[in-house]
Amino acid sequence: MNYEKHLYESTFETEAQLEVRNLARKFARDRILPLVEHDELSQTFRPEIIRELGELGLTGIPTEEEFGGMGLGYQEYIAVVQEIAAVSASYAVSVCVSGLPQMILQKFGTAEQKQKYIPSLASGQAIGAFALSEAGSGSDAGSLRTTAKKEGDHYILNGTKLWITQADDAEVMIMMARTGVDGAKGVSAFILEKGMPGIKMGKKEKKMGLNISHTMEVLLENVKVPAANLLGAEGDGMKVALSALDSGRITIGATALGVARSAIEESIKHANLREQFGKPVLDFQGLGFMLADMITDYHAAKLVVQKAAYLKDQDLEHSIAAAQAKVFSTDMCMKVTTDAVQVLGGSGYTQEFPVERFMRESKVFQIFEGTNQIQRIVISRALKG
Ligand SMILES: Cc1cc2nc3c(=O)[nH]c(=O)nc-3n(C[C@H](O)[C@H](O)[C@H](O)COP(=O)(O)OP(=O)(O)OC[C@H]3O[C@@H](n4cnc5c(N)ncnc54)[C@H](O)[C@@H]3O)c2cc1C
């Protein structure tokens, strides 16, 4: 189709990116697409999808080969995430969240911790989770109240975490808890394993969208965690968490790109086919200009996300670029998906077409991994002085 060139063309992709992108695109369209609408409605998460993605090497793209990953970069990672998100934002988020413990362990783990936990996550055999937020501490994460008290060669963890993605399916969960003083300096990071006595799942959130992805309350009642499962030193917890979020923001930017692309594709198809007043609605300037802005904003966001991934791959400072990628791409996605519903008119508001799902899913991208207000604080602080 004529429009495909303009929507899909990408100037900067390398051979490696094209290869993993095509692999992910085919899997997402063949395997996930037939299930997605049913599973979103029934809130069904299928761990086998993650395992199958793992068999293709797609659950450990930037993880070192030594630990079972593909040893590629974030530029390849975002190419894969976009393709999964274009079909299912929930599974894209699942892959990204499982990627966080891999990234954290690689950067902060001991040799034993890396060997023990990374390979099963990288291969998709195990699912990972990242537990920072609590009812009283979202944006102000450093004020968290879950405690970890040292007793001999163990820590005893008590508290309640909220909104933890796929905690119910996770075999490995990176858990932030307070070992010391109030504030960020008193927070430490631990590796928790599924089945440790005292870990219980609380409520599963009923959400606006992203329903294949379960969002869980996690209760910790005297959970005995070996001291060997402390990540880094006591007090390193916020450093660990923020470093993970810097990378996570790039992949959330990529998730938003995937959803936006699908919303634009649906809009273009519909605007060509739907006729009113004797011609396709695309021929009306009011609608044609809306589509022109949607596709232009999408390509602009893609460049911002690619830049952040490039800086990360070059091992260059990328915190600000990652915040910009997250803000720009997720705000773009919210606007594009809202406009997509408008382009489809009444049909857009029904579940006959996926754009209403895309719009509902987009909202959360502006909220998690640090709200877009928090990203703007990060960016504006860098301008001081
Ligand atoms: C579907 C979903 C999945 C999630 N998954 C995870 C997960 O896996 N692990 C995890 O740890 N957390 C997870 N979260 C939690 C998420 O990261 C938090 O919701 C987010 O950080 C915001 O925190 P909050 O909800 O407490 O909002 P609040 O911090 O209470 O913020 C409320 C509003 O105030 C604004 N605000 C706050 N402080 C400022 C400020 N200084 N300046 C300007 N505005 C400000 C915010 O931007 C927001 O608009 C998830 C959340 C959702 C909805």
PDBQT file of the ligand as one rigid body, heavy atoms in Angstrom, charges set to zero:
ROOT
HETATM    1  C1  LIG A 401      -0.139  -0.130  35.163  1.00  0.00    +0.000 C 
HETATM    2  C2  LIG A 401       0.942   0.301  36.120  1.00  0.00    +0.000 A 
HETATM    3  C3  LIG A 401       2.071  -0.480  36.251  1.00  0.00    +0.000 A 
HETATM    4  C4  LIG A 401       3.062  -0.128  37.168  1.00  0.00    +0.000 A 
HETATM    5  N1  LIG A 401       4.148  -0.946  37.335  1.00  0.00    +0.000 NA
HETATM    6  C5  LIG A 401       5.056  -0.678  38.316  1.00  0.00    +0.000 A 
HETATM    7  C6  LIG A 401       6.108  -1.599  38.610  1.00  0.00    +0.000 A 
HETATM    8  O1  LIG A 401       6.250  -2.638  37.967  1.00  0.00    +0.000 OA
HETATM    9  N2  LIG A 401       6.942  -1.308  39.640  1.00  0.00    +0.000 N 
HETATM   10  C7  LIG A 401       6.828  -0.187  40.382  1.00  0.00    +0.000 A 
HETATM   11  O2  LIG A 401       7.619   0.008  41.296  1.00  0.00    +0.000 OA
HETATM   12  N3  LIG A 401       5.827   0.723  40.125  1.00  0.00    +0.000 NA
HETATM   13  C8  LIG A 401       4.942   0.494  39.125  1.00  0.00    +0.000 A 
HETATM   14  N4  LIG A 401       3.923   1.385  38.863  1.00  0.00    +0.000 N 
HETATM   15  C9  LIG A 401       3.791   2.575  39.688  1.00  0.00    +0.000 C 
HETATM   16  C10 LIG A 401       4.146   3.864  38.929  1.00  0.00    +0.000 C 
HETATM   17  O3  LIG A 401       5.519   3.911  38.688  1.00  0.00    +0.000 OA
HETATM   18  C11 LIG A 401       3.631   5.050  39.759  1.00  0.00    +0.000 C 
HETATM   19  O4  LIG A 401       2.211   5.039  39.630  1.00  0.00    +0.000 OA
HETATM   20  C12 LIG A 401       4.191   6.374  39.275  1.00  0.00    +0.000 C 
HETATM   21  O5  LIG A 401       5.556   6.469  39.593  1.00  0.00    +0.000 OA
HETATM   22  C13 LIG A 401       3.458   7.578  39.879  1.00  0.00    +0.000 C 
HETATM   23  O6  LIG A 401       3.329   7.456  41.246  1.00  0.00    +0.000 OA
HETATM   24  P1  LIG A 401       1.894   7.718  41.919  1.00  0.00    +0.000 P 
HETATM   25  O7  LIG A 401       0.924   6.884  41.163  1.00  0.00    +0.000 OA
HETATM   26  O8  LIG A 401       2.026   7.495  43.372  1.00  0.00    +0.000 OA
HETATM   27  O9  LIG A 401       1.561   9.222  41.627  1.00  0.00    +0.000 OA
HETATM   28  P2  LIG A 401       1.960  10.459  42.550  1.00  0.00    +0.000 P 
HETATM   29  O10 LIG A 401       3.417  10.454  42.798  1.00  0.00    +0.000 OA
HETATM   30  O11 LIG A 401       1.056  10.487  43.736  1.00  0.00    +0.000 OA
HETATM   31  O12 LIG A 401       1.601  11.660  41.596  1.00  0.00    +0.000 OA
HETATM   32  C14 LIG A 401       0.290  12.180  41.405  1.00  0.00    +0.000 C 
HETATM   33  C15 LIG A 401       0.391  13.311  40.399  1.00  0.00    +0.000 C 
HETATM   34  O13 LIG A 401       1.221  14.354  40.943  1.00  0.00    +0.000 OA
HETATM   35  C16 LIG A 401       2.297  14.625  40.062  1.00  0.00    +0.000 C 
HETATM   36  N5  LIG A 401       3.486  14.962  40.824  1.00  0.00    +0.000 N 
HETATM   37  C17 LIG A 401       4.051  14.272  41.858  1.00  0.00    +0.000 A 
HETATM   38  N6  LIG A 401       5.147  14.903  42.300  1.00  0.00    +0.000 NA
HETATM   39  C18 LIG A 401       5.311  15.991  41.509  1.00  0.00    +0.000 A 
HETATM   40  C19 LIG A 401       6.263  17.030  41.454  1.00  0.00    +0.000 A 
HETATM   41  N7  LIG A 401       7.314  17.069  42.267  1.00  0.00    +0.000 N 
HETATM   42  N8  LIG A 401       6.108  18.009  40.525  1.00  0.00    +0.000 NA
HETATM   43  C20 LIG A 401       5.039  17.960  39.651  1.00  0.00    +0.000 A 
HETATM   44  N9  LIG A 401       4.102  17.016  39.674  1.00  0.00    +0.000 NA
HETATM   45  C21 LIG A 401       4.248  16.030  40.576  1.00  0.00    +0.000 A 
HETATM   46  C22 LIG A 401       2.488  13.358  39.258  1.00  0.00    +0.000 C 
HETATM   47  O14 LIG A 401       3.114  13.608  38.014  1.00  0.00    +0.000 OA
HETATM   48  C23 LIG A 401       1.052  12.873  39.091  1.00  0.00    +0.000 C 
HETATM   49  O15 LIG A 401       0.469  13.533  38.013  1.00  0.00    +0.000 OA
HETATM   50  C24 LIG A 401       2.927   1.065  37.935  1.00  0.00    +0.000 A 
HETATM   51  C25 LIG A 401       1.791   1.852  37.770  1.00  0.00    +0.000 A 
HETATM   52  C26 LIG A 401       0.801   1.490  36.888  1.00  0.00    +0.000 A 
HETATM   53  C27 LIG A 401      -0.415   2.347  36.765  1.00  0.00    +0.000 C 
ENDROOT
TORSDOF 0
